[in-house]
Amino acid sequence: MLEVTGTLLAERGYTATSIETIARRAGVGKAAIYRRWRSKEELVVELLSHVAAGVEPVPDLGDTRGELLRLVGEAIDHLTRTPTGGIIQGLASELSRNPKLSRLVRERVISLRHGEVGTVLERGIARGDLRADTDAEIAHELLIGPAYYHLLLGGKRLDGQFAVRIVDAFLRGARAD
């Protein structure tokens, strides 16, 4: 059911994806879906939670730049080499007008990546590579935000070189003196 939901979101977007459409594509009745999820929002949030759970923590490499490159590179890979990018594109406009769905996505999905950024930053601060006042929330937006910007609005190719540019730009402002 989750795979079908992701495919439909990527193909049609959130508004055009209904429980009826999901049930028809999955070859089940609507009741089978409603027994497990009370709404389309819940189904979509579980899909995104499932996708987010597949993101591996960045190991301690002993190198802050290397860890940041791994973090940003994996985010870019996830958006370009898995169905996640299409799902995000299909949800983008809905997230801006559906406060409940937006809150659920922030709580259950984005917070996982935010926590991972925080862990990498803490290690970088402890090593003396990053300034002690590095703001984890802003760092998350500066490191991961450009990939979403390019995904949603088009632009430069999302690849390893783009990850290098993002990380190096971030480090110019966050490096410890």
Protein Blocks (a to p, Z undefined) as FASTA:
>chain_A
ZZmmmmmmmmnommlpcfklmmmmnopafklmmmmpgbfklmmmmmmmmmmmmpccddde
hiaklmmmmmmmmmmmmmmmmmklmmmmmmmmmmmmmmklmmmmmmmmmmmmmmmmmmmm
mmmmmnopacfklcfklmmmmmmmmmmmmmmnopadddfklmmmmmmmmmmmmpcZZ
